[in-house]
Amino acid sequence: MSVSVKIYKNLRRFGKPFAVFNEVTLSSSALLNNFDFFSSLIPKGYVIPVLKSNAYGHGITEVATILKQRNMPYVAVDGFYESIAIHKVSNQPVLVMGAIKPENFHGMRFKGLAFAVHDPITVKALAETGRKVKIHIEIDTGMTRHGVSVMDLPYFLDLLSRYPKIVVEGVMSHLADADNPNNDSYTIKQSKIFDDAVNLILKAGFKPRYIHIAQSAGSTKVISKYANTLRVGLAIYGLNPLNELDKAHKQLDSLVPVLSLTSTITKVIFIKKGTSVSYGRTFTANRNMRIGVLPLGYYEGIPRVLSNIGSVQYGNRYLPITGRVCMNHTMIDLGDADIGAGDQVTIFSNDIKSENTIDKICSRYDLFNYSLLVGITQNIRRRIVD
């Protein structure tokens, strides 16, 4: 029995959900708004939301649950274990994009799955199972990561033609420079290579239904005569992947952030002028102060770089982070705010008017929004709200 299962069984003895100090809330209306926006960009096509890396830190089962309210051909993940998590709450088909050791295919169920495939070893391993399986051919158009090169594509297609139980349902690639605010030439070049590859696949007699190259950053930039599907990650969660200087930035203005992270003050400490706070004594009080202790730190997802410069939100006030962020604790200056132990503060807000949205925090402190999101530990409870 796994540790998580043991913990869950023990918590059930309380007879109601275990009360927590820290919580991630997910706005279902925001997520659905963002999905509908991307659907509007491709009215005769499809949207594949990406739920890898715990749905970009949001919570994979919670996001999958919300998305049951919309129709889509697939949700995409990196690993097979993520598809198992999704299928515990949803019958939604899953596209597994990451590499899988070939010997694992014999023990896997293929129902409700498709696989991104780009190498002969995987093709042969799938064929050896003797079962029908759906694949999306991944083309390397310039990412130089995974994918079949256009030069090797004829051989790869000839190999696939030998195995009628391997169904080519899709073709995909990935853009390397779509978030470049100054120049779209590489994205245009990749789109051209992609179309050439799709043309070869069609001429070989394959009939892929889902053709996708654009991720979030490329959703408004790709010019392809074949692409009929958007594969959207970060932006489906309401974060704009483009620099404000990018001419396409405003096209994504209708996105709404999905996630907020809150915590609760567990203790209030009254300190005198000259008292230091936290590791390294990087903060020393210049007056008598009230310090609030929050039960979360860099393990839970507050970047340590926010020590002494970041803040949390209480109503319309912003309370400075005081001293170094610890592994599981963060101290804040309560000032003269009418706040004490048991009161809740917001670490990351999904209110676009707030100064503590993920986008604004990342812009202000030169942080990477993807990394900030996936850094929110899975141990914090996720709760779906409207």
Secondary structure as the mmCIF struct_conf table of DSSP 4:
data_model
#
loop_
_struct_conf.conf_type_id
_struct_conf.id
_struct_conf.beg_label_comp_id
_struct_conf.beg_label_asym_id
_struct_conf.beg_label_seq_id
_struct_conf.end_label_comp_id
_struct_conf.end_label_asym_id
_struct_conf.end_label_seq_id
HELX_RH_AL_P HELX_RH_AL_P1 VAL A 3 LEU A 11
HELX_RH_3T_P HELX_RH_3T_P1 ARG A 12 PHE A 14
BEND BEND1 GLY A 15 LYS A 16
HELX_LH_PP_P HELX_LH_PP_P1 PRO A 17 ALA A 19
BEND BEND2 PHE A 21 PHE A 21
STRN STRN1 GLU A 23 SER A 27
HELX_RH_AL_P HELX_RH_AL_P2 SER A 28 LEU A 41
BEND BEND3 ILE A 42 ILE A 42
TURN_TY1_P TURN_TY1_P1 PRO A 43 LYS A 44
BEND BEND4 GLY A 45 GLY A 45
STRN STRN2 TYR A 46 PRO A 49
STRN STRN3 VAL A 50 VAL A 50
HELX_RH_AL_P HELX_RH_AL_P3 LYS A 52 TYR A 56
TURN_TY1_P TURN_TY1_P2 GLY A 57 HIS A 58
HELX_RH_AL_P HELX_RH_AL_P4 ILE A 60 LEU A 67
TURN_TY1_P TURN_TY1_P3 LYS A 68 GLN A 69
BEND BEND5 ARG A 70 ARG A 70
BEND BEND6 PRO A 73 PRO A 73
STRN STRN4 VAL A 75 VAL A 77
BEND BEND7 ASP A 78 GLY A 79
HELX_RH_AL_P HELX_RH_AL_P5 PHE A 80 HIS A 87
TURN_TY1_P TURN_TY1_P4 LYS A 88 VAL A 89
STRN STRN5 VAL A 94 VAL A 96
BEND BEND8 GLY A 98 GLY A 98
HELX_RH_3T_P HELX_RH_3T_P2 PRO A 102 GLY A 107
TURN_TY1_P TURN_TY1_P5 LYS A 111 GLY A 112
STRN STRN6 LEU A 113 VAL A 117
BEND BEND9 ASP A 119 ASP A 119
HELX_RH_AL_P HELX_RH_AL_P6 PRO A 120 GLU A 128
TURN_TY1_P TURN_TY1_P6 THR A 129 GLY A 130
BEND BEND10 ARG A 131 ARG A 131
STRN STRN7 VAL A 133 GLU A 138
STRN STRN8 ILE A 139 ILE A 139
BEND BEND11 THR A 141 GLY A 142
BEND BEND12 ARG A 145 GLY A 147
STRN STRN9 VAL A 148 VAL A 148
TURN_TY1_P TURN_TY1_P7 VAL A 150 ASP A 152
HELX_RH_AL_P HELX_RH_AL_P7 LEU A 153 SER A 161
TURN_TY1_P TURN_TY1_P8 ARG A 162 ARG A 162
TURN_TY1_P TURN_TY1_P9 PRO A 164 LYS A 165
STRN STRN10 ILE A 166 MET A 172
BEND BEND13 ALA A 176 ASP A 177
TURN_TY1_P TURN_TY1_P10 ALA A 178 ASP A 179
BEND BEND14 PRO A 181 ASN A 182
HELX_RH_AL_P HELX_RH_AL_P8 SER A 185 LYS A 203
TURN_TY1_P TURN_TY1_P11 ALA A 204 GLY A 205
BEND BEND15 ARG A 209 ARG A 209
STRN STRN11 TYR A 210 HIS A 212
TURN_TY1_P TURN_TY1_P12 SER A 216 LYS A 221
BEND BEND16 LYS A 225 TYR A 226
STRN STRN12 THR A 229 VAL A 232
BEND BEND17 GLY A 233 GLY A 233
HELX_RH_3T_P HELX_RH_3T_P3 LEU A 234 TYR A 237
TURN_TY1_P TURN_TY1_P13 GLY A 238 GLY A 238
BEND BEND18 LEU A 242 LEU A 242
TURN_TY1_P TURN_TY1_P14 GLU A 244 LEU A 245
BEND BEND19 ASP A 246 ASP A 246
TURN_TY1_P TURN_TY1_P15 LYS A 247 ALA A 248
HELX_RH_3T_P HELX_RH_3T_P4 HIS A 249 LEU A 252
TURN_TY1_P TURN_TY1_P16 ASP A 253 SER A 254
STRN STRN13 LEU A 259 THR A 264
STRN STRN14 LYS A 267 ILE A 271
TURN_TY1_P TURN_TY1_P17 LYS A 273 GLY A 274
STRN STRN15 SER A 276 VAL A 277
BEND BEND20 SER A 278 SER A 278
HELX_RH_3T_P HELX_RH_3T_P5 TYR A 279 ARG A 281
STRN STRN16 PHE A 283 THR A 284
BEND BEND21 ASN A 286 ARG A 287
STRN STRN17 MET A 289 LEU A 294
BEND BEND22 PRO A 295 PRO A 295
TURN_TY1_P TURN_TY1_P18 TYR A 298 GLY A 301
HELX_RH_3T_P HELX_RH_3T_P6 ARG A 304 LEU A 306
TURN_TY1_P TURN_TY1_P19 SER A 307 ILE A 309
STRN STRN18 SER A 311 TYR A 314
TURN_TY1_P TURN_TY1_P20 GLY A 315 ASN A 316
STRN STRN19 ARG A 317 PRO A 320
STRN STRN20 ILE A 321 ILE A 321
BEND BEND23 GLY A 323 GLY A 323
BEND BEND24 MET A 327 ASN A 328
STRN STRN21 THR A 330 ASP A 333
TURN_TY1_P TURN_TY1_P21 GLY A 335 ASP A 336
BEND BEND25 ASP A 338 ASP A 338
TURN_TY1_P TURN_TY1_P22 ALA A 341 GLY A 342
STRN STRN22 GLN A 344 PHE A 348
STRN STRN23 SER A 349 SER A 349
TURN_TY1_P TURN_TY1_P23 ILE A 352 LYS A 353
BEND BEND26 SER A 354 SER A 354
TURN_TY1_P TURN_TY1_P24 GLU A 355 ASN A 356
STRN STRN24 THR A 357 THR A 357
HELX_RH_AL_P HELX_RH_AL_P9 ILE A 358 TYR A 365
TURN_TY1_P TURN_TY1_P25 ASP A 366 ASP A 366
HELX_RH_AL_P HELX_RH_AL_P10 ASN A 369 VAL A 374
TURN_TY1_P TURN_TY1_P26 GLY A 375 GLY A 375
BEND BEND27 ILE A 376 ILE A 376
TURN_TY1_P TURN_TY1_P27 GLN A 378 ASN A 379
BEND BEND28 ILE A 380 ILE A 380
STRN STRN25 ARG A 381 VAL A 385
#
